[in-house]
Amino acid sequence: MTTIKPFIMRELIGQLEIEMEKFLRNAKSQLDGGNKAAGLRARRVSIDMEPKLKLFRKMSLEMAKGK
């Protein structure tokens, strides 16, 4: 395992944390306040997160296997 993968994983997790905060803030705003625009923003963020989550899964499996 190279030292680059843990660095990339940390960066990826940081990006996911930021996007998850956006998602949760907007999803709660839709649920609690009935804000339709917030629901749209939450759905967009979830779509943006999907490729990053797939990359995380791939890298996590590679690290677990010791590649």
PyMOL commands that set and color helices and strands:
alter all, ss='L'
color gray80, all
select helices_A, chain A and resi 4-33+36-65
alter helices_A, ss='H'
color red, helices_A
deselect
rebuild
show_as cartoon
